[in-house]
Amino acid sequence: MIKAMGTFGLVILTVVALVMVGLGFLLGPTHPLPWIMLLVVIAIPFIHNKIIGSRYLVWKDEYSVGIEAMDDDHKKLLNLINQLQTAVHYYTGKEFEEKALDELVDYTQTHFKREELLLEENDYADLEAHKLQHKQFIDKVNDMVEQYKQNPDVTIVDTLNFLKGWLISHINGTDKEYGKELNAKGIH
């Protein structure tokens, strides 16, 4: 219910603004109030879409590590985070939310294994440190999932924000580092 309040609030705001437009025209067509309220009603969906759109991650070329398979994995992770964002924002039901979270966690672990294997096969110098980052991330996410099971309304937003921030930071940090080293070896 808490998650649905944003959309519900938007509907209420729109209805109130439409009523004010109607009442404002009782003041006459030359009065500025109904025209101002009409502009507000027109602007509401655009403002709403801008705010909601900013919650979603969008792939940028600057995130590329220069290795197509890893970039594809990262793009999929972004999409899975966005699915979870949709489940949280539009509250599609706890079942869908849990499924989106589980799929994201599972694919993250699959990606980490694939990435670590690639790094191992190419004798990446900082492999152990990279594996440690992955382990710390998985441990943190597992803790957050346990907290989610106890209090879903509060912790899912925190979990989502953590996932977004960590993924972009990790890609732009340590993943870019291995990308440089492997690209120099001719791996793309």
C-alpha positions in Angstrom: 0.0 0.0 0.0 2.8 2.4 0.9 4.4 1.9 -2.5 1.2 2.6 -4.4 0.7 5.9 -2.7 2.8 7.7 -5.3 0.5 6.8 -8.2 -2.6 7.2 -6.0 -1.4 10.7 -5.0 -0.9 11.6 -8.6 -4.5 10.6 -9.4 -5.8 12.6 -6.5 -3.7 15.7 -7.4 -5.0 15.5 -11.0 -8.6 15.2 -9.9 -8.2 18.2 -7.5 -6.6 20.3 -10.2 -9.4 19.4 -12.7 -12.0 20.4 -10.1 -10.2 23.7 -9.5 -10.1 24.3 -13.3 -13.8 23.8 -13.5 -14.5 26.0 -10.5 -12.0 28.5 -11.8 -14.0 29.0 -15.0 -16.9 30.0 -12.8 -14.8 33.2 -12.2 -14.9 33.8 -16.0 -12.7 32.9 -18.9 -10.6 36.0 -18.5 -9.6 35.2 -14.9 -6.0 33.7 -14.7 -6.7 31.0 -12.1 -8.4 28.5 -14.4 -5.8 28.9 -17.0 -3.0 28.4 -14.5 -4.7 25.3 -13.1 -5.2 24.0 -16.7 -1.4 24.3 -17.2 -0.8 22.5 -14.0 -3.1 19.6 -15.1 -1.2 19.4 -18.4 2.2 19.5 -16.7 1.4 16.8 -14.0 2.0 13.7 -16.3 5.2 15.2 -17.7 6.6 16.0 -14.3 5.5 12.6 -13.0 7.2 10.8 -15.9 10.4 12.8 -15.4 10.6 11.9 -11.7 9.8 8.2 -12.3 12.1 8.0 -15.3 15.0 9.2 -13.1 14.6 6.1 -10.9 15.6 3.8 -13.7 19.1 3.0 -14.9 20.0 3.5 -18.5 23.0 1.9 -20.1 25.6 4.5 -21.2 28.6 3.8 -23.5 30.8 5.1 -20.7 29.9 2.0 -18.7 31.5 -0.3 -21.3 34.5 -2.4 -20.1 35.4 -3.1 -23.7 34.5 -6.8 -23.4 31.2 -7.6 -25.2 30.2 -10.6 -23.0 30.7 -8.6 -19.8 29.0 -5.5 -21.2 26.0 -7.7 -22.2 25.9 -9.1 -18.6 26.0 -5.6 -17.2 23.2 -4.5 -19.5 21.1 -7.5 -18.3 21.8 -6.6 -14.7 20.7 -3.0 -15.4 17.5 -4.4 -16.9 16.9 -6.7 -13.9 17.4 -3.8 -11.5 14.8 -1.8 -13.6 12.4 -4.7 -13.4 12.7 -4.6 -9.6 12.3 -0.8 -9.7 9.0 -1.4 -11.6 7.8 -4.0 -9.1 8.6 -1.6 -6.3 7.2 1.6 -7.8 4.0 0.2 -9.2 3.6 -2.5 -6.6 2.7 -5.3 -8.8 2.4 -7.6 -5.8 4.8 -9.2 -3.4 5.2 -12.3 -5.5 6.4 -10.3 -8.5 8.7 -8.2 -6.3 10.2 -11.3 -4.8 10.6 -13.0 -8.2 12.3 -9.9 -9.6 14.7 -9.7 -6.6 15.5 -13.4 -6.8 16.1 -13.3 -10.5 18.5 -10.3 -10.0 20.4 -12.0 -7.2 20.7 -15.3 -9.2 21.9 -13.6 -12.3 24.4 -11.4 -10.4 25.9 -14.6 -9.0 26.0 -16.1 -12.5 27.7 -13.0 -13.9 30.3 -13.0 -11.1 31.2 -16.6 -11.8 31.5 -15.9 -15.5 33.5 -12.7 -14.9 35.9 -14.5 -12.4 36.4 -17.3 -14.8 37.3 -14.8 -17.6 39.8 -13.1 -15.3 41.3 -16.4 -14.1 41.7 -17.6 -17.7 43.6 -14.4 -18.5 45.8 -14.3 -15.4 44.3 -11.1 -14.1 46.7 -9.7 -11.5 44.0 -8.4 -9.2 41.7 -11.4 -9.3 41.6 -12.2 -5.6 40.7 -8.6 -4.7 38.0 -8.6 -7.3 36.6 -11.9 -6.0 36.6 -10.4 -2.5 34.5 -7.5 -3.7 32.0 -9.9 -5.3 31.8 -12.0 -2.0 31.3 -8.8 0.1 28.5 -7.7 -2.3 26.8 -11.1 -2.2 27.0 -11.2 1.6 25.5 -7.7 1.9 22.7 -8.5 -0.6 21.9 -11.8 1.3 21.7 -9.8 4.5 19.4 -7.3 2.8 17.2 -10.1 1.4 16.8 -11.5 4.9 15.9 -8.0 6.2 13.4 -7.8 3.3 11.7 -11.0 4.4 11.2 -9.4 7.8 10.1 -5.9 6.7 9.5 -5.7 2.9 8.1 -2.2 2.6 11.1 -0.5 4.2 14.0 -2.6 3.1 13.2 -3.1 -0.6 13.8 0.5 -1.4 17.1 0.5 0.5 18.0 -2.7 -1.3 17.2 -1.3 -4.7 19.1 1.9 -4.1 22.1 -0.1 -2.8 22.0 -2.3 -5.9 21.9 0.6 -8.3 24.7 2.5 -6.7 26.9 -0.6 -6.2 26.6 -1.9 -9.8 27.4 1.4 -11.5 30.3 2.1 -9.0 31.7 -1.4 -9.5 31.4 -1.3 -13.3 33.1 2.1 -13.4 35.7 1.1 -10.9 37.2 -2.3 -10.7 35.5 -3.7 -13.8 37.0 -0.9 -15.9 40.4 -1.8 -14.5 40.2 -5.4 -15.7 38.8 -4.2 -19.0 41.9 -2.1 -19.7 44.2 -5.1 -18.9 42.2 -7.6 -20.9 41.7 -5.2 -23.8 45.5 -4.8 -23.9 45.8 -8.6 -24.3 43.4 -8.4 -27.3 40.2 -9.5 -25.4 37.2 -7.6 -26.5 
